[in-house]
């Protein structure tokens, strides 16, 4: 069996969730797995595998910083990125020592640059499994011109992360065409589903679920208060309940139970969570975080698919939310739940590669 090193970005929970969905199956295949995780990814995965067969190493990573007004702080984020880049040679020397002592047969990375660069230096093949490579591989001509411009700018960053992967797997809940020059080496998978999502039994209750990261605008809170349904809110911490609003601490099992039985999900426009909700048959009202252009692109394709709607997080109105809730049956009818699960497609790429080596 193969020895596989796996790294991922540490910002948010989506990267770690994708990694876990693959790691669990690769372990069943008998492979030896070692994870290299920054930030949130380490915090999520280290406890999961504390007493198990997977070693989890903490490494530095890129972090998004937010201002007091809850907008993406571009200056602090760029400064942090510069510090990370300056420290990358030392990080790669450290990882090089691990490669020499425990040489892997394959590296898999979810948008983390140091491990695949180290793999390339040591002649170890690597496979890229992430969402962000859609910026390079997909034909995004259906986007409004402003989003196309932002997509092109972001693609320059993605291109600089790493290159030379043996294969590229794009985890996404929407499926724009793949550019001709990428077709031979790119697999469009759905979203990678963790075991808990695959094992959930969807139902349709009387509540909606809300997930936001760290903050919610006053406009959003007014819209939720006036939506005429029980609202279960995650991401703002535990607060006193108010009328129809129920505040919940972040808890994976509790969140999943609430999501599986919800009428719909209201959330920021991250690819992973939106895809999980759609897999469970839940229409999504997405709200891109201010300044996060990738989320605006996700939101555009969500609306284009007919499976949901979107509005600006800071300026959402009660009328917009009520209009979404009034059309839930229409949205549900447009969700292709079967296509949302990308696990088999991603695993096939990895297994096929290992079978050839």
N, C-alpha and C positions, 0 to 999 in steps of 0.2 A: 504494500500500500504506500501511498505517497505522503511526503511531509510537505504541508502547505502553510506558508506564512500569509497572513491576511491583515491588511491595514484599512483604516477608514477615517474620514473626516470626523472631527469631534463636535461640530456645531449642530445642536439640535439632536433629536432622537432618531431621525429617519435613517441615517447612515448605519447606526448600530442595529436598528431593527432589520434592515436589509441584510447586514452581515449575519445576524443570528439565524435568519431564515435559511441561509445557505449552510452555515456551520453545523446546524443540527443534522441536516441530511448528510453532509460530508462525513460527520462522525459515524453515522450509521453505515456508511460505505467502508468504514474501517481506516480512514485517513487520520494522520496525526496533524492537529491544527494548533497554530500559535498565533495569537492576536496581538496587534500593535495599535493602541487606541489613545487618542488625545481626549481631553475635556469630557464633554457629556457622554461620549461613547464609552470611555473607561468607567465612568461612574455607573453607567447602566449595566455593562457587561461583566465587570470584575466580580460583583456579588453573585451573578448568575452562575459563573464558573469557578467560584472560590474553592469548592470541594470536588471539582470535576476534572475531566481529562484535558481540558484546554488551559494553556497558560496564557494569561493576559498581561501584557507589558504596557505601561504608560509611556507615551512619547509626547513631545510638544506638538502643538497644532495651531492652525489659524483660528481666530475668534472674531466674531462680529461684535462690535461695541455699539451701544445705544445711548442717545443723549437723554437729558432730563425730560425732554418733551416726547420721549419714546420713539424718536425717529432714528434710523440707522445713522450712526456717527461716522461719516466717511473718513474724516481726518484721523481719529483714534484707530479706526480699523486699518487704515493704510499704514500708520506708524507701527501697529502691532504686526502687520504682515511683513514690514521691513525688518523688524527685529527677528521674526521667525526665519526669514530668508538668510539673514546674516548668520544665524545659528545652525543653518542646515548642514554645512560641511561637518561640524562636530557631531551632529545627529547621525549623519551618514557614516562617519567613522565608527560610531558606537554600533550602528546596525551592521556594519561590515564585520565587526568582531563576532556578532551572532551568526552571520552567514558562514564565516569560516569554521565556527565550532559546531553548528547545526545546519549544514547546508540544505536548503529546501529544494524540493523538486519543482515547485511552482509557487509563484506569488500571485495573490489576488488582491486588488485594491479598489476601494470605493472612494475615489476622489481624495486620496492622500498621496502627496508627492514623494516623500522621502524613501519609502520602502521600494516602490517600483524603480526609482532612480538607482538605489543601491543594488537592486536585482540586476538591472542593466549593466552596472559596473562589474558585477560578479558573474555575468553570463547566465543568469537564471531567467527563464521566460516568465512573463507575467500577463495576466488577463485583467482588463478593466471592467468593473461592474458598478455602474453608478447611474444617476439621472442626468448629471450635468453634461455629459457628452452629446446629448440631443442638440446642444448649441452648435456642434461641429457637424454631426452626421445627418441631421434632419433638414429637409427643405422647409423653411419657415416662411415661405412667401405669402402665406395666408394671413400673417400677422399684420396689424396696422403698422405704418412706416416707423412710428416712434419706437414701438417694441422691436421691430426688425433692427433698428439702429442699436438699441441696447443689447439685443441678442448678439449682434456682431461684435460689439465691444467686449461683452462677457466671454465670447468665444476665444478672443485673444488670450484671456487669462487661462481658460481651460486648456488651450493649446500649449501653454507654457508649463503646465503642471507636470506632464510627462508625455512621452510618445514612444512608439515602438512596441506597443502591446501586441501580443499574439492574437488577441480577439477583443472585441468591444461588445459588451452587453449593456443596453440602455433600459433601465427600469423606469417605466412611465405609464400613466393612466390614459394617455392620448397617443395617437399614432400617426403623426405626419409622415409623408413619404421620406424614404431614405435617399440621400444624394447618390447618384450612380457610382461615384468613386469610393463610397463607403460600403456599398451593398455586400461585397464579397467577405468583409471582415466584421460585419455588424449584425447583431441580433436584437430586434425590438421585442423585449419581453414586457409583460405587464409588470405591475408592482410586486415586489418580493414579499410574500406573506409569512409572518411568523406563525408558529404552531397554534397559538391561542386564537388567532383570527380564523385559521382554517377549521378549528374545532368549534367555533361559535355557531349557535343556532339563531338565525335572524327571526325577529318578530316585529310587529308594528304596534307600539304602545301609544300613549297619549302625550308623551313628552318629546322635546327636542334636546339635543346635546350641543354644548358650545365648548370649543377649545380655542384658547388664545394663549399667546406666550407673553407672560409678564404684565401685560397692560390691555385695557379696553377703553375705547373712547366713550365720552359721555353720550354721544349720539348712539353708539351701539347699545349702551345700557338702557337708554330710553326706548329704542326699538324692541329690545328683548322684553322689557317690562310691559309693553303694549301689544305683544304678539298674540295674546289670548291662549297661550299654552304654558304648561309647566316647563321651565327651562333649567337644565342641570349644567352648571358652569364649571369647567376645569381650567386651571392655569392662573387663576387670580388668588389662590389660597383660600383657606377657610374663613368665611365671614358669616355674619348673621343672615339667615334667609329673609327675604323681603317679598311679600305677596307671592308672585309666581316664580321668583328666582331662587334657586337652590344652589349654594356654593359648595363645591367639593374640593378636597385636597387631591393632588395628583396621585392616582393609584391605578396601576395598570389593569388589575382585575375588575375593579369597580367601574372604571371608564369603559372597558370592553363590554361589561354587562349592560351598562346604560346605552352604549352605542348600538349594540345588537338589537335592543328592543325599542330604539328611538324611531320617530317618524322621519327625522332628517338630522343632518349635522350642519352646524354653523361654525366655521373655523378659519384660521389663517390658511393661505393657499399653498401649503407645502405638498409636494408630490406624494409622499408616502401616506400621510393620513387621508388625503382625499381619495387615493386609490383604495385604501383599506375600506373606507366607508362605501365606496361604489361597489366593491366586491360583496359587501353585506347587503347591497340593494338599497342604500340610503342616498337620497338626493342630497346635494351639498350646496350650501350658500357660502361661497368663499370670499375672504376679505384679505387681499394682499397687504402685507406689512408695508408701511411707508418706506419708500426708497428701495424696496426689494423687487427689482425688475424681473427676476426669475419667477417670483410668485405672481406677478402681473401676467406673465406669459402663461403660466399654469391656469390662471383664472380665465384667460381668454379661451383656451382650448376646452376648459370645462363647459363654458357657455356654448361654444361651438358644437360640442358633442350632444347638447340637449339634456344632459344629466344634472344640470344645476345652473346656478346664476352666481354673479359676483357683484360686489360693491366695494368702494373704498372704506377701509377700516375706520378712518377718521370721520367720514361724512355719510355713513349709511343712515338711511331714514326708515322710520316705521313703515311707510308705504312700500318701500322696496322689500323689506322682510315679509310683510303681509302678502304681497303679490307672489313671492316665492312660495310661501306656505299654502297659498290657495291653489297652487298648480302642482302639488307633490305627485299626484297620480300621473300627470303627463311626464314629469321627470323620471319617475320610476320606470315607465314604459320604454325609456330610451337608454337605460343602463344595460350594457353588455357585461354582465357579471362574470361570465366564463373567461372573457379575454383579460380581465383584471389580474388574474393570478399568473405571475410570471416565473414562478419557482421552477417548473419543469424545463422551460426554455433556457433559463440561466444555468441550471445544473447540467443540462445536456451539453452546453458549450464546454464546461469544465471537464465533464466526464469524457467527452470525445477527445479533448486535448490530451488528457492523461492516458487514454487508451493508445494514443499514437506515440507516446514517449517511453 
